[in-house]
């Protein structure tokens, strides 16, 4: 897209491009998502940015109406297999906060200077600025959905000091942390106080376009390993729960299926990783909507935005894991996909056209734990259940049917070192095989295929699910190149129709 095409997307308030780029208004000092409902600014006053961090680095603050930090992530970072795409996935997983820029560069196999140069050239911001923008978003979620003390939120969001936290919030949101908390939309005076770490952090996980939640929840229900996962409720209103192993602690998440979400339900303006919001047309640019306007937008979709969200609640032993947990859920549910691009390409094919028309927005689910997915793909569901019961770490506080974490690769490699399972877990444990978000997909598949007992079909499943590759095909199938780069989605359509 050139800038004139981007401006047309802004002028038409096209939500298909939310998260794909951002625009800033020179005269107001505000940056927005393309679908912002405010009066469209003049073309000469608009600048475009690939990331929110780039807009912030140029001195613009986030719009309070459309909340551009709460949009789905760009699908481009999941499609791209180059260093920039891998870096963006790792930054989203919190690697810069935990390991610094040096750790990010080491994972990518480049120098820190090379990573800085490539990211700045491609997305307009370096790794530190991108991580800073992500920390600010995490802080806003915690400020507006929990009753935690502000000092505790600063460190939970990944800031090194309270001063750094305050300065960032002022720069990004033109508000103090206390002011941001006071402005949080809520349905009653007790709403925020109820959202404590004990009760969990409530989230809205945004997606763009139509979303076939039934197909995703059907798959999760069929694959669920007792002790680690559960799916309850009636079809269309199910809740998926699972345990999470995270960098600083553990977590339990519950995600609700949304009935009727398949054809691009409307959603309020702030359908990101947190609470409700919205605005009516014609109000001064950059101002908050009234509670009545928000409620009306939520009730009847009056802002007309295609897309929606999945309601979730996270219980974490350490709130520093919030950003990482959210990103892993987004990969599991494939929430950053671009269904418009996928459906346009696949719907042009005569064989796939009726399947795409019947299930627009069909997703290719990933995983919340790549190493776990690899083991499960290799040994199957029944054997996975045995491994959980024998070697899984028991939760200190079980939650209903959730009793264990899936066993770590190092534990399995030591406990059962022989055979294909031992070879796979040993490779994962010693780093010879990497399946993290920044892993090189081709190199990982080559490593997988050298392992004893690993066939090409299983390696393809791991590449599709653990590495999030949108363009894989089962071995022995002849899928045309015209379906690229979305063959993983084509496979989902064919399997759903019983044609594969």
Secondary structure by P-SEA (a helix, b strand, c coil): ccaaaaaaaaaaccccccccbbbbbccccccccccccccccccccbbbbccaaaaaaaccccccccccccccccccccccccaaaaaaaaaaacccccccaaaaaaaacccaaaaaaaaaacccccaaaaaaaaaaaaaaaaaccccccaaaaaaaaccccaaaaaaaaaaaccccaaaaaaacccccccccccccccccbbbbbccccccaaaaaaaaaaaacccccccccccccbbbbbbccccccccbbbbbbbbccccccccccccccccccccccccccccccccaaaaaaaaacccccccbbbbbbccccccccaaaaaaaaaaaaacccccaaaaaaaaaacccaaaaaaacccccccccccaaaaaaaaaccaaaaaaaaacccccccccccccccccccaaaaaaaccccaaaaaaaaaaaccccccccccaaaaaaaaaacccccaaaaaaaaaccccccbbbcccccccccccccaaaaaaaaaaaccc
